[in-house]
């Protein structure tokens, strides 16, 4: 015997069995034999892919990785074996990290330029693998405003990503005066997912609130405010936004043409210096110094300049 690993439920124990023949041995929690799965290669490390499609892999001593697909994910059934990876070096034990990636030991190194050395190496294969008990992904997904599209119609692009266990769901919690488009993605993806919010009535402010959850159930909520500030005839008009979390401390101004001459920003009663603005210029103001802990912050915007000028303003983290 060599590598010994419990499946994610703790119901079955998988063992790399070298003698009297190469095989993957499975026993149940009572210690009773479930089955021997004969192998052509000598197995060592074992890991479980926990997301669909579910399967088991072994890191082998001949430079290959074998994949086992069990019918209906039933470990009492005879698995279908296939080559998951080949062309490596002698493999030994392996492990899954909190990022849901499979870390495979190799008795050799191959660099990007195809140079090969005898140095030991560790290969990272992502994602969707099940970490062992006690190893958990505690990092929340990232959710950032990445683009403001002037339009019309005006749009926001919000990029969600989780490089650990991968994104599980993206849920629209609030959508005021916007339509929200979430592209399809595979559960457990570690690639960026770009969500687009499109303003419906271009003259009104908009908000969108998204919940991004990863496979390990870590959650991030992102909720940028998206508004059009217009300098109307007569006395300048203000817009006030309340109930903002402390993290929403960046005010991004995308000035129009004609645009505003200045934008006054007041945060929880603290006035920030007026910002001189040129047409078609984008500026970001950091107001974190005036933001208070919690979700009760207030930001007021006041447009200055000639009547008819406007700017798109986004308040986000």
DOROLUM-651657 format. One line per 2 residues: number of its first residue (from 1); their letters; for each residue x, y, z of N, C-alpha, C. Coordinates in Angstrom, 3 decimals. Example, Ala and Ser with C-alpha at 12.3 -4.5 7.8 and 13.67 -1.06 7.14 Angstrom:
<atoms>
1	as	13.190,-5.690,7.800,12.300,-4.500,7.800,13.200,-3.300,7.800  12.850,-2.250,7.080,13.670,-1.060,7.140,12.900,0.030,7.870
</atoms>
This chain:
<atoms>
1	xx	0.834,-1.191,0.000,0.000,0.000,0.000,0.875,1.250,0.000  0.311,2.315,-0.595,1.022,3.595,-0.543,0.035,4.689,-0.174
3	xx	-0.418,5.476,-1.155,-1.335,6.551,-0.840,-2.670,6.045,-0.327  -3.175,6.675,0.760,-4.451,6.300,1.358,-5.270,7.573,1.532
5	xx	-6.475,7.619,0.946,-7.284,8.830,0.964,-8.760,8.479,1.148  -9.457,9.230,2.017,-10.909,9.111,2.128,-11.584,9.903,1.011
7	xx	-12.734,9.401,0.569,-13.518,10.177,-0.388,-14.140,11.370,0.349  -14.697,12.366,-0.356,-15.196,13.577,0.314,-16.279,13.325,1.359
9	xx	-17.025,12.220,1.243,-18.070,11.938,2.229,-17.525,11.221,3.459  -16.304,10.710,3.378,-15.745,9.942,4.485,-16.290,8.536,4.582
11	xx	-17.030,8.116,3.557,-17.677,6.795,3.577,-16.778,5.701,3.031  -15.887,6.064,2.123,-15.028,5.083,1.475,-13.559,5.480,1.630
13	xx	-12.709,4.478,1.792,-11.275,4.681,1.862,-10.649,4.101,0.595  -9.905,4.965,-0.137,-9.238,4.553,-1.372,-7.756,4.337,-1.081
15	xx	-7.209,3.246,-1.618,-5.811,2.900,-1.349,-5.086,2.543,-2.642  -3.865,3.056,-2.768,-2.999,2.672,-3.885,-2.344,1.349,-3.533
17	xx	-2.726,0.329,-4.254,-2.314,-1.041,-3.928,-1.300,-1.515,-4.971  -0.089,-1.891,-4.524,1.000,-2.271,-5.434,1.214,-3.778,-5.524
19	xx	0.653,-4.509,-4.575,0.977,-5.944,-4.534,-0.243,-6.724,-4.038  -0.523,-7.843,-4.656,0.287,-8.588,-5.637,0.161,-8.063,-7.066
21	xx	-0.694,-7.041,-7.256,-0.836,-6.455,-8.592,-1.192,-4.989,-8.416  -0.957,-4.208,-9.485,-1.314,-2.795,-9.435,-2.845,-2.669,-9.462
23	xx	-3.402,-1.928,-8.491,-4.840,-1.757,-8.449,-5.225,-0.648,-7.474  -6.394,-0.126,-7.679,-6.982,0.850,-6.766,-7.973,0.080,-5.898
25	xx	-7.697,0.071,-4.603,-8.517,-0.706,-3.677,-9.440,0.226,-2.909  -10.704,-0.187,-2.786,-11.697,0.619,-2.085,-12.313,-0.231,-0.972
27	xx	-12.326,0.326,0.251,-13.012,-0.316,1.369,-14.026,0.664,1.931  -15.034,0.154,2.619,-16.039,1.040,3.203,-15.684,1.405,4.640
29	xx	-16.556,2.191,5.281,-16.262,2.683,6.626,-16.164,1.561,7.648  -16.768,0.419,7.338,-16.686,-0.729,8.240,-15.416,-1.533,8.028
31	xx	-14.601,-1.117,7.052,-13.369,-1.827,6.759,-13.551,-3.007,5.838  -14.731,-3.142,5.236,-14.998,-4.259,4.333,-14.605,-3.889,2.906
33	xx	-14.066,-4.843,2.194,-13.643,-4.611,0.818,-14.842,-4.317,-0.069  -14.759,-3.233,-0.823,-15.785,-2.896,-1.815,-15.379,-3.441,-3.173
35	xx	-14.139,-3.127,-3.587,-13.643,-3.668,-4.845,-12.160,-3.357,-5.024  -11.523,-4.145,-5.893,-10.196,-3.853,-6.438,-10.402,-3.440,-7.895
37	xx	-9.876,-2.306,-8.271,-9.923,-1.889,-9.674,-8.533,-2.108,-10.268  -8.361,-3.145,-11.090,-7.035,-3.442,-11.659,-6.517,-2.272,-12.491
39	xx	-5.197,-2.041,-12.432,-4.578,-0.938,-13.168,-3.371,-1.428,-13.952  -3.090,-0.764,-15.065,-1.894,-1.064,-15.851,-0.686,-0.334,-15.311
41	xx	-0.911,0.723,-14.530,0.175,1.538,-13.979,0.184,1.409,-12.455  1.326,1.706,-11.856,1.459,1.652,-10.407,0.957,2.963,-9.804
43	xx	-0.121,2.946,-8.993,-0.689,4.179,-8.455,0.021,4.635,-7.187  -0.159,5.916,-6.872,0.398,6.450,-5.630,-0.582,7.465,-5.040
45	xx	-0.471,8.743,-5.411,-1.401,9.736,-4.893,-2.792,9.579,-5.476  -3.809,10.025,-4.711,-5.209,9.905,-5.119,-5.923,11.232,-4.843
47	xx	-6.855,11.596,-5.725,-7.659,12.798,-5.504,-9.046,12.595,-6.095  -9.995,13.444,-5.630,-11.391,13.319,-6.025,-11.858,14.635,-6.647
49	xx	-12.343,14.538,-7.878,-12.931,15.711,-8.528,-14.374,15.799,-8.063  -14.684,16.853,-7.274,-15.961,16.925,-6.568,-17.067,17.593,-7.364
51	xx	-16.709,18.312,-8.433,-17.718,18.972,-9.254,-18.021,18.118,-10.475  -19.218,18.308,-11.018,-19.584,17.538,-12.208,-18.688,17.910,-13.387
53	xx	-18.175,16.899,-14.110,-18.335,15.472,-13.849,-17.424,15.009,-12.713  -17.962,14.201,-11.824,-17.175,13.691,-10.702,-16.355,12.488,-11.158
55	xx	-15.116,12.421,-10.648,-14.261,11.286,-10.973,-13.127,11.223,-9.963  -12.364,10.151,-10.027,-11.211,9.939,-9.151,-9.970,9.863,-10.024
57	xx	-8.837,10.377,-9.527,-7.581,10.285,-10.272,-6.487,9.715,-9.372  -5.552,9.029,-10.017,-4.357,8.546,-9.313,-3.121,9.104,-10.006
59	xx	-2.156,9.533,-9.198,-0.852,9.955,-9.701,0.034,8.715,-9.738  0.502,8.354,-10.926,1.185,7.075,-11.104,2.701,7.237,-11.181
61	xx	3.395,6.131,-10.942,4.855,6.175,-10.914,5.488,6.120,-12.298  4.674,5.994,-13.352,5.228,5.950,-14.714,4.999,7.248,-15.489
63	xx	4.696,8.329,-14.772,4.540,9.625,-15.437,3.157,9.867,-16.000  2.180,9.077,-15.577,0.803,9.263,-16.048,-0.115,9.535,-14.868
65	xx	-1.318,10.011,-15.186,-2.406,10.144,-14.215,-3.606,9.412,-14.802  -4.193,8.525,-14.017,-5.336,7.740,-14.476,-6.623,8.321,-13.912
67	xx	-7.643,8.372,-14.760,-8.970,8.844,-14.349,-9.926,7.663,-14.223  -10.727,7.679,-13.139,-11.719,6.637,-12.896,-13.105,7.291,-12.853
69	xx	-13.985,6.894,-13.767,-15.363,7.370,-13.778,-16.266,6.248,-13.298  -16.917,6.475,-12.169,-17.791,5.461,-11.586,-19.229,5.700,-12.040
71	xx	-19.905,4.683,-12.585,-21.298,4.855,-13.037,-22.172,5.410,-11.910  -22.905,6.513,-12.229,-23.813,7.156,-11.264,-23.070,7.581,-9.995
73	xx	-21.751,7.796,-10.103,-20.924,8.196,-8.953,-21.024,7.194,-7.802  -21.193,5.956,-8.156,-21.343,4.868,-7.187,-20.029,4.093,-7.114
75	xx	-19.348,4.196,-5.968,-18.030,3.574,-5.829,-18.101,2.056,-5.708  -19.298,1.505,-5.630,-19.412,0.037,-5.631,-19.470,-0.518,-7.047
77	xx	-19.603,0.371,-8.039,-19.659,-0.055,-9.436,-18.255,-0.064,-10.054  -18.080,-0.888,-11.075,-16.782,-0.981,-11.753,-16.539,0.305,-12.540
79	xx	-15.410,1.001,-12.306,-15.166,2.283,-12.975,-14.639,2.108,-14.397  -14.878,3.145,-15.203,-14.267,3.230,-16.529,-12.962,3.997,-16.378
81	xx	-11.857,3.405,-16.841,-10.548,4.035,-16.701,-10.124,4.698,-18.008  -9.447,5.857,-17.873,-8.902,6.557,-19.033,-7.652,7.310,-18.596
83	xx	-6.896,7.758,-19.584,-5.684,8.523,-19.283,-6.073,9.984,-19.078  -5.831,10.487,-17.892,-6.121,11.890,-17.566,-4.955,12.778,-17.996
85	xx	-3.729,12.303,-17.822,-2.530,13.042,-18.235,-1.400,12.054,-18.446  -0.457,12.436,-19.323,0.698,11.581,-19.590,1.893,12.451,-19.950
87	xx	3.032,11.815,-20.114,4.238,12.549,-20.493,4.957,13.195,-19.337  4.615,12.808,-18.123,5.267,13.384,-16.948,6.451,12.553,-16.490
89	xx	6.746,12.684,-15.205,7.849,11.942,-14.594,7.270,11.019,-13.516  8.143,10.317,-12.834,7.645,9.437,-11.778,6.839,10.251,-10.774
91	xx	5.598,9.826,-10.566,4.746,10.509,-9.602,4.744,9.808,-8.269  4.450,10.564,-7.224,4.367,9.983,-5.886,3.096,10.497,-5.236
93	xx	3.152,10.881,-3.980,1.961,11.356,-3.299,1.467,12.669,-3.901  0.220,12.972,-3.632,-0.404,14.189,-4.153,-1.338,14.731,-3.083
95	xx	-1.809,15.962,-3.309,-2.746,16.550,-2.360,-3.576,17.609,-3.065  -4.724,17.947,-2.497,-5.583,19.011,-3.004,-5.523,20.174,-2.026
97	xx	-5.294,21.379,-2.555,-5.179,22.556,-1.715,-6.519,23.226,-1.477  -6.548,24.275,-0.654,-7.790,25.020,-0.397,-8.339,25.702,-1.634
99	xx	-7.516,25.811,-2.693,-7.973,26.416,-3.947,-8.690,25.421,-4.848  -8.846,24.167,-4.385,-9.517,23.156,-5.198,-8.664,22.620,-6.320
101	xx	-7.356,22.841,-6.243,-6.439,22.364,-7.284,-5.705,21.117,-6.807  -5.379,20.274,-7.757,-4.699,19.002,-7.528,-3.191,19.241,-7.670
103	xx	-2.442,18.984,-6.588,-0.996,19.208,-6.587,-0.301,17.855,-6.688  0.439,17.673,-7.774,1.005,16.379,-8.134,2.529,16.437,-8.037
105	xx	3.118,15.553,-7.251,4.580,15.483,-7.157,5.145,14.765,-8.382  6.304,15.244,-8.845,6.973,14.677,-10.011,8.477,14.592,-9.752
107	xx	9.064,13.479,-10.164,10.505,13.286,-10.001,11.238,13.791,-11.252  11.023,15.078,-11.540,11.637,15.703,-12.709,10.928,17.008,-12.988
109	xx	11.568,17.841,-13.817,11.000,19.148,-14.157,11.128,19.391,-15.655  10.047,19.853,-16.256,10.076,20.268,-17.655,9.646,21.733,-17.722
111	xx	10.518,22.595,-18.230,10.250,24.027,-18.288,9.507,24.382,-19.585  9.047,25.638,-19.650,8.284,26.091,-20.811,9.072,25.981,-22.116
113	xx	10.400,26.107,-22.005,11.230,25.993,-23.208,11.598,24.542,-23.519  10.923,23.611,-22.802,11.082,22.159,-22.981,12.389,21.619,-22.415
115	xx	13.132,22.457,-21.695,14.315,21.958,-20.991,13.881,21.008,-19.877  14.564,19.886,-19.752,14.235,18.882,-18.744,15.400,18.746,-17.781
117	xx	15.089,18.732,-16.463,16.114,18.518,-15.438,15.646,17.420,-14.493  16.540,16.978,-13.648,16.221,15.951,-12.668,15.687,16.505,-11.363
119	xx	15.439,17.810,-11.313,14.905,18.420,-10.091,13.469,17.967,-9.858  13.132,17.767,-8.589,11.747,17.447,-8.254,10.851,18.654,-8.562
121	xx	9.588,18.399,-8.856,8.671,19.494,-9.155,7.282,19.167,-8.639  6.452,20.189,-8.617,5.060,20.058,-8.194,4.194,20.654,-9.295
123	xx	3.284,19.872,-9.827,2.399,20.311,-10.903,1.033,20.648,-10.307  0.481,21.802,-10.683,-0.822,22.263,-10.190,-1.867,22.100,-11.291
125	xx	-2.911,21.330,-11.003,-3.992,21.084,-11.951,-5.291,21.588,-11.323  -5.926,22.572,-11.958,-7.125,23.200,-11.385,-8.321,22.950,-12.289
127	xx	-9.493,22.945,-11.744,-9.880,23.085,-10.360,-11.015,22.095,-10.111  -11.795,22.329,-9.074,-12.943,21.503,-8.744,-12.631,20.246,-7.961
129	xx	-11.366,20.083,-7.527,-11.026,18.913,-6.730,-11.380,19.170,-5.256  -11.630,18.105,-4.515,-12.081,18.215,-3.132,-10.890,18.242,-2.180
131	xx	-10.724,19.323,-1.398,-9.658,19.343,-0.389,-9.960,18.321,0.708  -8.934,17.844,1.389,-9.174,16.904,2.484,-9.804,17.616,3.676
133	xx	-10.348,16.875,4.644,-10.947,17.503,5.821,-9.953,18.446,6.512  -10.465,19.600,6.937,-9.619,20.569,7.632,-8.939,21.559,6.720
135	xx	-8.966,21.312,5.415,-8.374,22.249,4.452,-9.513,22.925,3.716  -9.660,24.235,3.915,-10.814,24.940,3.363,-10.375,26.226,2.670
137	xx	-11.068,26.520,1.589,-10.880,27.800,0.901,-11.644,28.867,1.678  -10.920,29.800,2.311,-11.544,30.861,3.099,-11.503,32.210,2.400
139	xx	-11.083,32.224,1.150,-10.946,33.487,0.420,-12.227,33.769,-0.357  -12.778,34.982,-0.151,-14.007,35.341,-0.843,-13.723,35.659,-2.305
141	xx	-14.722,35.468,-3.169,-14.542,35.814,-4.587,-14.257,37.310,-4.754  -13.617,37.636,-5.859,-13.346,39.030,-6.198,-14.450,39.531,-7.125
143	xx	-14.881,40.765,-6.905,-15.941,41.350,-7.720,-15.604,42.824,-7.918  -15.284,43.218,-9.146,-14.805,44.567,-9.414,-15.537,45.180,-10.599
145	xx	-15.777,46.492,-10.489,-16.250,47.244,-11.645,-15.075,47.398,-12.603  -15.209,46.909,-13.825,-14.079,46.917,-14.752,-14.284,47.794,-15.978
147	xx	-15.529,48.211,-16.246,-15.745,49.075,-17.412,-17.036,49.856,-17.249  -16.994,51.114,-17.720,-18.177,51.957,-17.832,-18.299,52.327,-19.302
149	xx	-19.395,51.922,-19.937,-19.601,52.155,-21.367,-20.621,53.277,-21.516  -20.211,54.370,-22.173,-21.039,55.573,-22.235,-22.341,55.361,-22.989
151	xx	-22.315,54.514,-24.016,-23.532,54.250,-24.777,-23.926,55.414,-25.677  -25.205,55.662,-25.903,-26.309,54.938,-25.244,-26.548,53.556,-25.860
153	xx	-27.148,52.638,-25.059,-27.454,52.816,-23.642,-26.204,52.679,-22.776  -26.204,53.353,-21.621,-25.073,53.258,-20.706,-25.031,51.866,-20.091
155	xx	-23.788,51.383,-19.904,-23.611,50.045,-19.354,-22.470,50.017,-18.351  -22.583,49.099,-17.406,-21.485,48.748,-16.507,-21.076,47.318,-16.798
157	xx	-19.775,47.057,-16.702,-19.293,45.683,-16.747,-18.621,45.381,-15.420  -19.098,44.331,-14.775,-18.614,43.923,-13.464,-17.982,42.545,-13.627
159	xx	-16.725,42.424,-13.222,-15.997,41.160,-13.403,-15.897,40.422,-12.082  -16.396,39.190,-12.062,-16.319,38.317,-10.893,-15.313,37.206,-11.176
161	xx	-14.525,36.875,-10.153,-13.545,35.798,-10.326,-13.215,35.196,-8.973  -12.992,33.901,-8.961,-12.531,33.203,-7.765,-11.456,32.216,-8.193
163	xx	-10.224,32.485,-7.797,-9.100,31.640,-8.215,-8.859,30.492,-7.248  -9.732,30.368,-6.212,-9.607,29.259,-5.285,-10.458,28.089,-5.727
165	xx	-11.566,27.886,-5.037,-12.441,26.760,-5.377,-13.273,27.029,-6.623  -13.311,28.286,-7.098,-14.039,28.618,-8.313,-15.448,29.109,-8.022
167	xx	-16.016,29.837,-8.962,-17.342,30.418,-8.783,-18.416,29.330,-8.875  -19.345,29.383,-7.936,-20.476,28.474,-7.940,-21.711,29.145,-8.537
169	xx	-22.071,30.335,-8.008,-23.257,31.040,-8.488,-23.012,32.547,-8.504  -23.707,33.225,-9.410,-23.799,34.684,-9.408,-25.286,35.011,-9.417
171	xx	-25.726,35.711,-8.382,-27.150,35.985,-8.204,-27.396,37.489,-8.194  -28.417,37.928,-8.921,-28.809,39.341,-8.905,-29.712,39.567,-7.690
173	xx	-29.235,40.363,-6.727,-30.023,40.665,-5.536,-30.920,41.874,-5.758  -30.383,42.882,-6.452,-31.143,44.097,-6.744,-30.785,44.570,-8.140
175	xx	-31.810,45.016,-8.884,-31.572,45.595,-10.207,-32.590,46.714,-10.399  -32.146,47.950,-10.169,-33.014,49.112,-10.284,-32.671,49.875,-11.554
177	xx	-33.620,49.935,-12.460,-33.455,50.645,-13.730,-32.308,50.073,-14.565  -32.092,48.791,-14.462,-31.077,48.117,-15.284,-31.567,46.712,-15.651
179	xx	-31.085,46.228,-16.768,-31.190,44.807,-17.078,-29.807,44.207,-16.890  -29.749,43.016,-16.332,-28.470,42.388,-15.984,-28.297,41.117,-16.799
181	xx	-27.163,41.010,-17.467,-26.844,39.838,-18.288,-25.660,39.104,-17.672  -25.893,37.848,-17.264,-24.830,36.999,-16.707,-24.533,35.904,-17.727
183	xx	-23.324,35.846,-18.256,-23.023,34.817,-19.256,-22.981,33.433,-18.626  -23.238,32.389,-19.394,-23.135,31.032,-18.841,-21.690,30.714,-18.470
185	xx	-21.524,29.950,-17.401,-20.183,29.524,-16.974,-20.303,28.185,-16.277  -19.208,27.455,-16.271,-19.179,26.153,-15.612,-18.972,26.348,-14.115
187	xx	-19.731,25.629,-13.310,-19.542,25.688,-11.863,-18.113,25.284,-11.526  -17.456,26.099,-10.707,-16.065,25.843,-10.356,-15.070,26.553,-11.237
189	xx	-15.565,27.377,-12.179,-14.626,28.083,-13.052,-13.772,29.054,-12.248  -12.504,29.116,-12.596,-11.597,30.090,-11.980,-11.289,31.232,-12.946
191	xx	-11.938,31.224,-14.095,-11.749,32.289,-15.085,-12.669,33.467,-14.763  -12.326,34.670,-15.253,-13.196,35.825,-15.013,-14.553,35.645,-15.686
193	xx	-15.605,36.082,-15.006,-16.959,36.102,-15.553,-17.404,37.563,-15.588  -17.700,38.077,-16.778,-18.040,39.494,-16.943,-19.557,39.644,-17.023
195	xx	-20.118,40.351,-16.027,-21.556,40.612,-15.954,-21.811,42.020,-16.494  -22.828,42.174,-17.337,-23.145,43.468,-17.936,-24.484,43.977,-17.417
197	xx	-24.481,45.214,-16.901,-25.707,45.880,-16.453,-25.995,47.027,-17.418  -27.157,47.014,-18.041,-27.532,48.010,-19.039,-28.644,48.893,-18.495
199	xx	-28.418,50.214,-18.514,-29.398,51.152,-17.985,-30.622,51.180,-18.896  -31.814,51.231,-18.285,-33.072,51.250,-19.036,-33.465,52.689,-19.371
201	xx	-33.712,53.503,-18.341,-34.021,54.923,-18.528,-32.719,55.697,-18.322  -32.202,56.286,-19.393,-30.882,56.908,-19.345,-30.832,58.134,-18.434
203	xx	-31.988,58.701,-18.110,-32.025,59.931,-17.311,-32.098,59.667,-15.813  -32.296,58.411,-15.411,-32.446,58.087,-13.996,-31.234,57.329,-13.478
205	xx	-31.047,57.381,-12.154,-29.958,56.621,-11.543,-30.309,55.140,-11.509  -29.299,54.321,-11.375,-29.481,52.871,-11.373,-28.615,52.246,-10.304
207	xx	-29.039,51.113,-9.811,-28.209,50.321,-8.910,-28.321,48.857,-9.308  -27.246,48.144,-9.100,-27.255,46.699,-9.303,-26.474,46.084,-8.155
209	xx	-27.018,45.000,-7.613,-26.390,44.335,-6.465,-26.272,42.856,-6.787  -25.046,42.361,-6.783,-24.780,40.970,-7.130,-24.208,40.224,-5.941
211	xx	-24.594,38.963,-5.810,-23.960,38.067,-4.847,-23.158,37.031,-5.628  -21.872,36.949,-5.328,-20.993,35.977,-5.972,-20.575,34.960,-4.911
213	xx	-20.890,33.690,-5.175,-20.565,32.622,-4.223,-19.619,31.632,-4.887  -18.621,31.181,-4.117,-17.717,30.170,-4.669,-18.122,28.783,-4.201
215	xx	-17.415,27.785,-4.695,-17.761,26.396,-4.400,-17.634,26.097,-2.909  -16.738,26.821,-2.211,-16.561,26.621,-0.774,-17.550,27.441,0.052
217	xx	-18.529,28.068,-0.637,-19.598,28.858,0.005,-19.124,30.183,0.588  -17.972,30.674,0.152,-17.593,32.047,0.485,-18.397,32.994,-0.401
219	xx	-18.801,34.141,0.164,-19.707,35.044,-0.534,-19.150,36.459,-0.574  -19.278,37.106,-1.732,-18.994,38.528,-1.900,-20.233,39.188,-2.493
221	xx	-20.590,40.346,-1.937,-21.691,41.137,-2.494,-21.103,42.416,-3.071  -21.381,42.674,-4.346,-20.922,43.917,-4.963,-22.138,44.686,-5.448
223	xx	-22.150,45.977,-5.150,-23.352,46.771,-5.423,-23.002,48.203,-5.820  -22.452,48.399,-7.009,-22.156,49.756,-7.447,-23.421,50.563,-7.731
225	xx	-23.336,51.878,-7.439,-24.388,52.824,-7.806,-24.008,53.434,-9.146  -24.964,53.543,-10.038,-24.728,53.955,-11.421,-25.712,55.076,-11.722
227	xx	-25.238,56.317,-11.898,-26.158,57.430,-12.059,-25.669,58.405,-13.123  -26.602,59.176,-13.684,-26.300,60.253,-14.619,-26.523,61.569,-13.887
229	xx	-25.474,62.378,-13.757,-25.563,63.677,-13.098,-25.644,64.738,-14.185  -26.723,65.521,-14.176,-26.962,66.524,-15.216,-27.044,67.909,-14.581
231	xx	-26.397,68.878,-15.227,-26.518,70.282,-14.804,-27.719,70.873,-15.524  -28.832,71.025,-14.767,-30.060,71.558,-15.341,-30.043,73.088,-15.286
233	xx	-31.034,73.697,-15.907,-31.223,75.143,-15.800,-31.558,75.505,-14.353  -31.123,76.698,-13.929,-31.437,77.165,-12.592,-30.446,76.655,-11.560
235	xx	-30.910,76.536,-10.321,-30.061,76.127,-9.210,-29.572,74.692,-9.406  -28.289,74.444,-9.149,-27.774,73.087,-9.307,-28.563,72.082,-8.465
237	xx	-28.812,70.923,-9.062,-29.567,69.874,-8.393,-28.594,68.857,-7.802  -28.923,68.363,-6.602,-28.079,67.361,-5.958,-28.737,65.990,-6.027
239	xx	-27.902,64.964,-6.000,-28.378,63.591,-5.868,-27.745,63.014,-4.615  -28.550,62.364,-3.787,-28.063,61.802,-2.530,-28.318,60.307,-2.501
241	xx	-27.294,59.554,-2.114,-27.386,58.098,-2.027,-27.084,57.688,-0.595  -27.990,56.941,0.002,-27.847,56.537,1.399,-27.709,55.027,1.500
243	xx	-27.367,54.559,2.704,-27.255,53.120,2.944,-26.104,52.478,2.218  -25.015,53.234,2.005,-23.862,52.698,1.278,-22.888,52.030,2.249
245	xx	-22.346,50.856,1.889,-21.348,50.216,2.746,-20.013,50.957,2.696  -19.217,50.744,3.726,-17.925,51.426,3.819,-17.042,51.159,2.610
247	xx	-17.147,49.960,2.054,-16.271,49.598,0.939,-16.560,50.388,-0.323  -17.773,50.937,-0.440,-18.139,51.693,-1.652,-17.519,53.088,-1.565
249	xx	-16.218,53.146,-1.723,-15.485,54.386,-1.427,-14.783,54.995,-2.641  -15.118,54.512,-3.831,-14.534,55.072,-5.048,-15.646,55.718,-5.877
251	xx	-15.444,56.994,-6.235,-16.401,57.713,-7.066,-15.758,57.909,-8.435  -16.262,57.182,-9.408,-15.709,57.262,-10.764,-16.577,58.188,-11.602
253	xx	-15.952,59.205,-12.195,-16.660,60.207,-12.980,-16.267,60.040,-14.442  -17.246,59.751,-15.287,-17.027,59.672,-16.734,-17.730,60.884,-17.331
255	xx	-16.963,61.947,-17.597,-17.565,63.204,-18.028,-18.041,63.124,-19.475  -19.182,63.789,-19.737,-19.764,63.755,-21.067,-19.223,64.847,-21.970
257	xx	-19.915,65.063,-23.083,-19.555,66.113,-24.037,-20.854,66.676,-24.630  -21.374,67.795,-24.125,-20.729,68.630,-23.106,-20.810,67.975,-21.726
259	xx	-19.771,68.214,-20.937,-19.715,67.627,-19.612,-19.888,68.654,-18.520  -19.679,68.215,-17.299,-19.724,69.105,-16.151,-18.401,69.849,-16.032
261	xx	-18.463,71.040,-15.446,-17.233,71.776,-15.156,-16.629,71.302,-13.850  -17.515,71.017,-12.879,-17.070,70.525,-11.578,-18.115,69.574,-11.035
263	xx	-17.686,68.743,-10.102,-18.609,67.886,-9.370,-18.272,67.991,-7.895  -19.232,68.475,-7.111,-19.057,68.536,-5.663,-19.462,67.202,-5.050
265	xx	-18.617,66.663,-4.190,-18.875,65.382,-3.532,-18.853,65.602,-2.030  -19.936,65.223,-1.361,-20.018,65.312,0.095,-20.290,63.922,0.645
267	xx	-19.457,63.481,1.582,-19.569,62.143,2.146,-19.765,62.263,3.648  -20.919,61.829,4.121,-21.242,61.897,5.561,-20.990,63.287,6.132
269	xx	-21.324,64.321,5.349,-21.175,65.707,5.783,-19.818,66.318,5.493  -18.853,65.508,5.070,-17.527,66.027,4.751,-17.462,66.349,3.267
271	xx	-17.120,67.621,2.963,-17.034,68.049,1.568,-15.636,67.806,1.020  -15.594,67.202,-0.143,-14.319,67.017,-0.825,-14.108,68.183,-1.784
273	xx	-12.861,68.490,-2.046,-12.531,69.619,-2.917,-13.163,69.425,-4.287  -13.727,70.537,-4.807,-14.330,70.476,-6.133,-13.305,69.999,-7.164
275	xx	-13.774,69.136,-8.035,-12.892,68.591,-9.061,-13.164,69.276,-10.397  -12.120,69.901,-10.951,-12.253,70.479,-12.290,-12.281,69.342,-13.306
277	xx	-13.246,69.409,-14.190,-13.444,68.330,-15.145,-13.372,68.852,-16.577  -12.773,68.075,-17.451,-12.768,68.374,-18.881,-13.699,67.394,-19.575
279	xx	-14.213,67.795,-20.723,-15.110,66.920,-21.475,-14.406,65.609,-21.850  -15.163,64.500,-21.802,-14.680,63.181,-22.227,-13.488,62.677,-21.412
281	xx	-13.386,63.114,-20.172,-12.286,62.677,-19.304,-12.865,61.860,-18.159  -12.143,60.824,-17.757,-12.561,59.973,-16.641,-11.639,60.202,-15.442
283	xx	-12.234,60.405,-14.278,-11.473,60.560,-13.037,-12.090,59.663,-11.974  -11.250,59.184,-11.052,-11.728,58.400,-9.915,-11.289,59.081,-8.626
285	xx	-12.245,59.329,-7.743,-11.979,60.011,-6.479,-12.116,59.005,-5.346  -11.094,58.951,-4.496,-11.113,58.066,-3.332,-11.679,58.832,-2.139
287	xx	-12.831,58.396,-1.648,-13.475,59.087,-0.520,-13.451,58.226,0.739  -12.559,57.242,0.788,-12.522,56.300,1.913,-12.259,56.989,3.246
289	xx	-11.576,58.143,3.217,-11.253,58.837,4.468,-12.500,59.320,5.204  -13.610,59.456,4.492,-14.844,59.944,5.109,-15.881,58.843,5.313
291	xx	-15.592,57.629,4.849,-16.553,56.541,4.979,-16.461,55.922,6.365  -17.612,55.653,6.965,-17.674,55.081,8.305,-17.913,53.584,8.223
293	xx	-17.510,52.833,9.256,-17.784,51.395,9.260,-19.283,51.123,9.158  -19.614,49.998,8.550,-21.017,49.619,8.425,-21.596,49.972,7.070
295	xx	-22.921,49.988,7.016,-23.643,50.174,5.754,-24.561,51.391,5.777  -24.159,52.432,6.502,-25.034,53.594,6.670,-24.419,54.869,6.139
297	xx	-23.593,54.790,5.149,-22.917,55.973,4.630,-23.792,56.699,3.602  -23.556,58.018,3.527,-24.319,58.871,2.613,-23.361,59.664,1.725
299	xx	-23.615,59.631,0.420,-22.825,60.410,-0.541,-23.776,61.294,-1.339  -23.434,62.591,-1.396,-24.225,63.558,-2.150,-23.386,64.126,-3.284
301	xx	-23.968,64.192,-4.472,-23.311,64.713,-5.667,-24.026,65.987,-6.118  -23.230,66.998,-6.476,-23.805,68.252,-6.982,-23.062,68.670,-8.241
303	xx	-23.824,68.840,-9.323,-23.223,69.192,-10.619,-23.024,70.688,-10.734  -21.892,71.083,-11.302,-21.583,72.490,-11.556,-21.159,72.640,-13.014
305	xx	-21.481,73.802,-13.578,-21.099,74.077,-14.959,-22.266,74.634,-15.734  -22.111,74.693,-17.044,-23.167,75.220,-17.892,-24.324,74.238,-17.985
307	xx	-25.564,74.769,-18.038,-26.719,73.881,-18.182,-26.580,72.981,-19.413  -26.998,71.735,-19.254,-26.925,70.772,-20.342,-25.760,69.815,-20.234
309	xx	-24.738,70.168,-19.436,-23.601,69.280,-19.251,-23.987,68.098,-18.366  -23.324,66.975,-18.568,-23.653,65.777,-17.784,-22.423,64.901,-17.625
311	xx	-22.521,63.998,-16.650,-21.462,63.005,-16.405,-22.099,61.754,-15.861  -21.552,60.605,-16.235,-21.949,59.345,-15.626,-21.065,59.115,-14.407
313	xx	-21.691,58.825,-13.262,-20.945,58.639,-12.018,-21.254,57.254,-11.478  -20.199,56.551,-11.086,-20.330,55.214,-10.499,-19.690,55.238,-9.125
315	xx	-20.441,54.797,-8.124,-19.920,54.655,-6.771,-19.752,53.165,-6.498  -18.518,52.763,-6.232,-18.254,51.324,-6.079,-17.069,51.125,-5.148
317	x	-16.714,49.846,-4.928,-15.547,49.573,-4.085,-14.329,49.350,-4.943
</atoms>
